[in-house]
């Protein structure tokens, strides 16, 4: 079996498990919706122009909801004992990492697709350059998924595992969130891309760094 | 007397003398900088002799922790784990002091204790990461797993150091750039005069000596704590 097929097999396993329960996607979606609604009325009293807050609210919603998905990612494997199966299977551990990461990015991407139109309507925005917006959201999600998968595999073996993951992950994610928010704001404001070129480079650079680090370190983290 | 003990005490005595001389130099010898006008700013400026070395030690400690993390993952010897946790703890102490001393300087200079500019923000986030490091350690009971996971985390968390260091060079900020080539001294940088420069580097040296003294002692105390743990277990299982 080629390396790519091994990775895709793990993604397929996660998708099949998700299709049977639909618990992860639905909970991420509802949670993100709640975050957006709460921000909407929390800011209503003070903010002059709510549209200026929109990019920040979007990324806070993505981060919080994504955290839910990431923390479930390995808890399911551990609690149901399927992690032993994964480790026994004749595949490289890096393939397990890539498979789990792709699965996480896929689930996050799906709920983001659901949440974006609602978000644009609620904040009364013009979506701007749609392919560009989707691209930025995808890049942000990839950065999130890389280290997120690594830390999720770590947090599952600790006490208070759901609590520890956000504490470990959020500070590390700051450069990615920061760049993604700046880029999203530029897209909503219809600024030319050349003005935020350095933020785009920063986002891509951190995606690459985080992916490479997580890919190399995952071997030391996965265990039964 | 254990092997590390004599070294630790010798280093500590040396560091104490160096720090004492540094204090005398900073408050007695160092001239007032020429570009500051009010007395308040001139007094506040002297914090720079402690603030910058403080952060230097913090970053050095995190670097050594990350290197120890790599060595632990590749060699697997417990001594690297001991070095790593000792270094992170010292680094966290120094960066905590650095955040506070920065605040004390910011009040008379910027007229605020804290402002959300890139250097301060990235520094605070880096600080939070290493608080997370200690929380991660305390949340894992199994010693070998704790060592392995915290080694992984110390490597990832080290990313915060170059980000904090480069923050004032990437973004236009109000935080002064001290270590700069002649090319970017135009961006709010300033050149150090010969006397100020000499005293500044003496302070850096004194703080570095203090770091290694603390590291030696903390490493030793960590070893002793683990030895006590081991002995306690041996006795419990035997009886």
Interface residues (C-beta under 8 A of the other chain):
Chain A: X147 X150 X154 X157 X158 X159 X160 X164 X167 X168 X171 X172 X174 X175 X198 X209 X213 X217 X220 X221 X223
Chain B: X73 X122 X125 X126 X128 X129 X132 X135 X136 X139 X140 X141 X145 X148 X149 X151 X152 X153 X155 X156 X157 X159 X160 X163 X170
